[in-house]
C-alpha cells in the first residue's frame, strides 16, 4: 500500500511541476487560464497552475522567420505547364521571380500571433504572391529584369504589411529581397544577348557623354584663355594709346610754347620727321642714292629699276 501512495505522490508532484515554466532570453510567454489570457511573463522561471488549468505558449520574439515566395528552380524540370512564380509581364513576356520575405513576432501583439500562428505563413505567402504578380504585370519585361532587384523589395515590404494588417497576425515584415529573377530557360540566351547589347549601348552612351564633357571643358578653357588674352591686349592698347596721347599733348604744348618765339618751328619739326622717315625707308631698302639715276643726258628718274630688298 505504501508503494501505491508513493507512486500517487510522485505522480502528483510531477503533475504540479507542469506548472513550472522556464522562459528563455529572447522569448515571451502567453499564459491562458481556461482560454483567458492571464499573464505575459518576461524571461525567467514562472510557477503557475499545472497542465489542464493553464496553458503557457512560449514565443521567440527575436527570431526572424523567413518565407520563400514564387519561383522554384526545380519546378521547370517537372511537366508543369506553368511553374509557380513564372509571371506574365505587362508586355506579355514570361519571367521567373523568387523573393524572400523576413518577418518577426511583434511583442506587443503576442496574443494575436499565438492565436493566428498556424495560418501566419500562409497568409503572408499569399499576400506576397499577389503583390509580386501585380508589380510584374504592371511593368515591361526590360523594366522587370533591370529594375526588379532594386525596386521590388521596398514594394513588397510596404504593401505586404498593409495587406496583412486586417488579419491581425501579430507579425512585422522586416525586409525583402529578390533571390531569383530571370527569363524562362528556353529564352534565357536571347535575353542575355539583349542584355549584353543594352550594356554595350549604355557603355557607348557613357563614353559619348564623357567625351562631350571633355570637349566642353576644353572649349571653356580655350574661351577663358582667349578672354584673358583679349583683356590683356585691350589693356595694353589702352596703355599705349594713353602714352601716345600724353606724348602728343606734351609735344603740342612744346610747339605752342616754341611758336611764340619762332614762327618756323613747325617746318623744323616737319623736316625732322621727314629725315626719320627717309632713314627708315633706306634701312628697309625702299630708298637709294640719286647716283644710280645719272646718265649721259643728266638725271633720269622716269625709269627706275626695282631696288633689292634689305635681307
DACOR-V202132 format. One record per run of one state. SS is the DSSP state (h for helix, s for strand, l for the rest). FROM is the first residue (numbers start at 1). TO is the last residue. If there is no record, write none. Layout:
BEGIN
ss=SS from=FROM to=TO
ss=SS from=FROM to=TO
END
This chain:
BEGIN
ss=l from=1 to=1
ss=h from=2 to=17
ss=l from=18 to=19
ss=s from=20 to=23
ss=l from=24 to=26
ss=s from=27 to=33
ss=l from=34 to=35
ss=s from=36 to=39
ss=l from=40 to=43
ss=s from=44 to=47
ss=l from=48 to=50
ss=s from=51 to=51
ss=l from=52 to=53
ss=s from=54 to=60
ss=l from=61 to=64
ss=s from=65 to=70
ss=l from=71 to=72
ss=h from=73 to=77
ss=l from=78 to=85
ss=s from=86 to=88
ss=l from=89 to=93
ss=s from=94 to=105
ss=l from=106 to=106
ss=h from=107 to=137
ss=l from=138 to=140
ss=h from=141 to=167
ss=l from=168 to=170
ss=s from=171 to=183
ss=l from=184 to=184
ss=h from=185 to=261
ss=l from=262 to=264
ss=h from=265 to=283
ss=l from=284 to=289
ss=h from=290 to=293
ss=s from=294 to=295
ss=l from=296 to=297
ss=s from=298 to=299
ss=l from=300 to=311
END
